[in-house]
Amino acid sequence: MEIILASRSVARRKLLENLGFKVKIVVPEIEEEKAFTEEDAPRVVVANALEKVKKVVIGEKIVIGADTLVCINGKVLGKPSSIDEVRKFLHILRGRWHRVYSGYAIWIPRIGYRTGIDVARVKMRSYTDEEINYYIESQEPLGKAGAYALQGLGMFLVEKIEGNPSTIVGLPIHKVVEELRFGGYWPTKK
């Protein structure tokens, strides 16, 4: 069965493919709402995910969108826009706990829009400046909320997690599967 993913995220595509879905990427053009405080983050990630899905709905196809923000001590760390910002984010996170908010939206034919959110906590290692430089050289942290990717090289930065790893990657699969089951689309038909 084919699902449309309203995202350019390779990690989100891979999570859905691992469940047995064929995934078609359609990247919507939207102006993402920004969260300026952690208090805003839950509402903003869900609103952004829903806006992505609404821009992409195609008839009888399931469409999934998501958005992720990293927050520490009330401050929001979105996607870094420069190497300097990557370095700043990684210094802020070093040796500390933070929260990852991942909102999702799904268009399910004959049911409509379903939305939700999941939160995970992550503790970063007390990595060195040399390790930060090594990670920056990989180019991986650019375009990643909080400037790291748990599913990639960035896993070396992480000491502990509390919650579902897929939430940190950017799509809370355990919640998405429940929505698809509710709609009669899970488990996938071979």
C-alpha positions as CSV (number, residue, x, y, z in Angstrom):
1,M,0.0,0.0,0.0
2,E,1.3,3.5,-0.9
3,I,1.3,6.3,1.6
4,I,2.1,9.9,0.8
5,L,4.6,11.5,3.1
6,A,4.3,15.3,3.2
7,S,8.0,15.8,4.1
8,R,11.5,15.5,2.5
9,S,12.8,13.7,5.5
10,V,14.6,10.5,4.6
11,A,14.4,9.3,8.2
12,R,10.6,9.6,8.3
13,R,10.3,7.8,4.9
14,K,12.5,5.0,6.2
15,L,10.4,4.6,9.4
16,L,7.3,4.1,7.2
17,E,9.0,1.8,4.8
18,N,10.2,-0.3,7.7
19,L,6.5,-0.9,8.5
20,G,5.9,-2.3,5.0
21,F,4.5,0.8,3.3
22,K,5.5,2.1,-0.1
23,V,6.2,5.8,0.4
24,K,5.8,8.6,-2.1
25,I,7.3,11.9,-1.1
26,V,5.4,15.1,-1.9
27,V,7.0,18.2,-0.3
28,P,4.5,20.9,0.4
29,E,5.3,24.5,0.2
30,I,4.2,26.0,3.5
31,E,5.3,28.8,5.8
32,E,6.0,26.9,9.0
33,E,4.8,28.5,12.2
34,K,7.6,29.2,14.6
35,A,7.6,28.4,18.4
36,F,9.4,30.9,20.5
37,T,8.9,29.2,23.8
38,E,8.6,25.6,24.9
39,E,5.0,26.4,25.9
40,D,4.2,27.0,22.2
41,A,6.0,23.9,20.9
42,P,3.2,21.2,21.3
43,R,0.7,23.4,19.5
44,V,3.1,24.5,16.8
45,V,4.4,21.0,15.8
46,V,0.8,19.7,15.4
47,A,-0.3,22.9,13.4
48,N,2.7,22.6,11.1
49,A,2.2,18.9,10.5
50,L,-1.5,19.5,9.7
51,E,-0.7,22.4,7.3
52,K,1.7,20.1,5.4
53,V,-0.9,17.4,5.1
54,K,-3.7,19.8,4.0
55,K,-1.4,21.0,1.2
56,V,-0.9,17.5,-0.1
57,V,-4.2,15.6,0.3
58,I,-4.8,13.5,-2.9
59,G,-8.1,11.7,-3.0
60,E,-8.1,8.2,-1.5
61,K,-4.4,8.1,-0.5
62,I,-3.3,8.3,3.1
63,V,-1.1,11.4,3.7
64,I,1.2,11.8,6.7
65,G,3.0,14.9,7.8
66,A,5.1,15.7,10.9
67,D,7.1,18.4,12.6
68,T,9.7,18.3,15.3
69,L,11.1,20.7,17.8
70,V,13.8,20.4,20.4
71,C,13.4,22.4,23.7
72,I,15.7,23.0,26.6
73,N,14.9,25.0,29.7
74,G,12.0,26.7,27.9
75,K,14.1,27.6,24.9
76,V,13.3,26.2,21.4
77,L,16.0,24.9,19.2
78,G,14.6,24.4,15.7
79,K,16.6,23.6,12.6
80,P,19.9,25.4,12.6
81,S,20.4,27.9,9.7
82,S,24.2,27.9,9.8
83,I,27.3,26.1,11.1
84,D,27.6,28.7,13.8
85,E,24.1,27.9,14.9
86,V,24.8,24.2,14.9
87,R,27.8,24.8,17.1
88,K,25.8,27.0,19.5
89,F,23.0,24.4,19.7
90,L,25.4,21.6,20.4
91,H,27.1,23.6,23.2
92,I,23.7,24.4,24.8
93,L,22.7,20.7,24.7
94,R,26.1,19.2,25.9
95,G,25.7,17.1,29.0
96,R,22.1,18.1,29.6
97,W,18.6,16.8,29.3
98,H,16.1,18.2,26.7
99,R,12.7,17.4,25.3
100,V,11.8,16.5,21.7
101,Y,8.3,17.3,20.6
102,S,7.1,15.5,17.4
103,G,3.6,16.4,16.1
104,Y,1.9,14.4,13.4
105,A,-1.1,14.8,11.1
106,I,-2.7,12.1,9.0
107,W,-5.4,12.3,6.3
108,I,-7.2,8.9,6.4
109,P,-9.7,8.5,3.5
110,R,-13.4,8.2,4.7
111,I,-12.3,9.3,8.2
112,G,-10.6,12.6,7.8
113,Y,-7.8,14.4,9.6
114,R,-6.2,12.9,12.7
115,T,-3.5,14.7,14.7
116,G,-1.4,14.0,17.7
117,I,1.9,14.6,19.5
118,D,4.5,12.7,21.4
119,V,7.3,13.9,23.7
120,A,10.6,12.2,24.5
121,R,13.5,13.3,26.7
122,V,17.1,13.0,25.7
123,K,20.3,13.4,27.7
124,M,23.4,14.3,25.7
125,R,26.9,13.1,26.5
126,S,29.5,15.6,27.8
127,Y,31.1,15.5,24.3
128,T,34.2,17.5,23.5
129,D,34.6,20.5,21.2
130,E,36.7,18.2,19.0
131,E,33.6,15.9,18.7
132,I,31.4,18.8,17.9
133,N,33.8,19.8,15.0
134,Y,33.9,16.1,13.9
135,Y,30.1,16.1,13.8
136,I,29.8,19.4,12.0
137,E,32.2,18.2,9.3
138,S,29.7,15.4,8.5
139,Q,27.1,18.1,7.5
140,E,24.5,15.9,9.1
141,P,23.3,18.4,11.7
142,L,22.2,21.0,9.2
143,G,18.4,20.9,8.7
144,K,17.9,18.7,11.9
145,A,15.8,20.0,14.8
146,G,18.3,20.6,17.7
147,A,21.2,20.1,15.3
148,Y,21.5,16.3,15.6
149,A,20.1,13.1,14.2
150,L,19.6,10.2,16.5
151,Q,19.2,7.8,13.5
152,G,22.6,8.8,12.0
153,L,26.1,9.7,13.1
154,G,24.5,12.0,15.8
155,M,23.7,8.9,17.9
156,F,27.2,9.2,19.4
157,L,26.2,12.5,21.1
158,V,23.3,10.9,23.0
159,E,23.8,9.3,26.4
160,K,20.1,8.3,27.4
161,I,16.6,8.6,26.1
162,E,13.3,8.4,27.8
163,G,10.5,7.7,25.4
164,N,10.1,6.3,21.9
165,P,13.1,6.7,19.6
166,S,10.9,7.3,16.6
167,T,9.6,10.4,18.3
168,I,13.2,11.7,18.4
169,V,13.8,10.8,14.8
170,G,10.7,12.9,13.9
171,L,7.7,10.7,13.5
172,P,6.1,8.9,16.5
173,I,5.5,5.6,14.8
174,H,3.7,4.0,17.7
175,K,1.1,6.7,17.6
176,V,0.9,6.7,13.8
177,V,0.3,3.0,13.8
178,E,-2.6,3.4,16.2
179,E,-4.2,6.0,13.9
180,L,-3.8,3.7,10.9
181,R,-5.2,0.7,12.8
182,F,-8.2,2.9,13.8
183,G,-8.7,3.6,10.0
184,G,-8.4,-0.1,9.1
185,Y,-5.0,0.4,7.3
186,W,-2.8,-1.4,9.8
187,P,-1.3,-4.0,9.6
188,T,-0.5,-3.5,6.0
189,K,-1.9,-5.9,3.4
190,K,0.8,-7.9,1.6
